Amino acid sequence: MKQYMLSVYMDEGFAPSDEEMQTIFKDVDALNDEIKSEGAWVFAGGLHPPSTATVVQAKDGGVITTDGPFAEAKEQVGGFWVIQATDLDAALAWATKATVACRGAVEVRPFQDDTEDLNP
């Protein structure tokens, strides 16, 4: 099976109430249990806010370290799943459930695989 990353994008203005956040946690936990029971689970994790990021970048023969996210954007990665699925359609089915559970947009991307050509 191929592995896919399901990246969750959260809008920095998203500020659910404590009650709504508890519902989201419950929904994501239920989805995690379903992914595991179906044998698609590889790894997942939620991330702290973008303000906690540190960027390390090689530039002009040196290395620069800066605070904050690399991308200056309204939406940032808030968490992710790495799953295994038979094909893109199966990964998209998991992403459909993920966007409902976490209330954020989910980007699906396959991992590179030496055995196939992923030219667009």
Residue pairs with C-beta under 8 A, 6 or more apart in sequence:
1 84
1 85
1 86
2 84
2 85
2 86
2 87
2 91
2 110
2 111
2 113
3 42
3 82
3 83
3 84
3 110
3 111
4 82
4 83
4 84
4 85
4 88
4 91
4 94
4 108
4 109
4 110
4 111
5 80
5 81
5 82
5 107
5 108
5 109
5 111
6 80
6 81
6 82
6 83
6 91
6 94
6 95
6 98
6 106
6 107
6 108
7 77
7 79
7 80
7 106
7 107
7 109
8 77
8 78
8 79
8 80
8 98
8 102
8 104
8 105
8 106
9 75
9 76
9 77
9 78
9 104
9 105
9 106
9 107
10 75
10 76
10 77
10 78
10 79
10 104
11 74
11 75
11 104
12 49
12 50
12 74
12 75
12 76
13 74
14 103
14 104
16 24
16 103
24 101
24 102
24 103
27 100
27 101
27 102
28 101
28 102
30 101
31 97
31 98
31 101
32 41
32 44
34 97
35 41
35 44
35 81
35 83
35 94
39 84
40 83
40 84
40 85
40 90
40 94
41 83
42 81
42 82
42 83
42 84
43 81
43 82
44 79
44 80
44 81
44 82
45 79
45 80
46 78
46 79
47 77
47 78
47 79
47 80
49 76
50 68
50 69
50 76
51 68
51 69
53 67
53 68
53 69
53 70
54 65
54 66
54 67
54 68
55 65
55 66
55 67
55 68
55 69
55 70
56 63
56 64
56 65
57 63
57 64
57 65
57 66
57 70
69 76
75 105
78 102
78 104
79 102
81 94
81 98
82 111
83 91
83 94
85 91
85 94
88 108
88 110
91 108
91 110
92 108
95 106
95 108
98 106
99 105
99 106
110 118
112 118
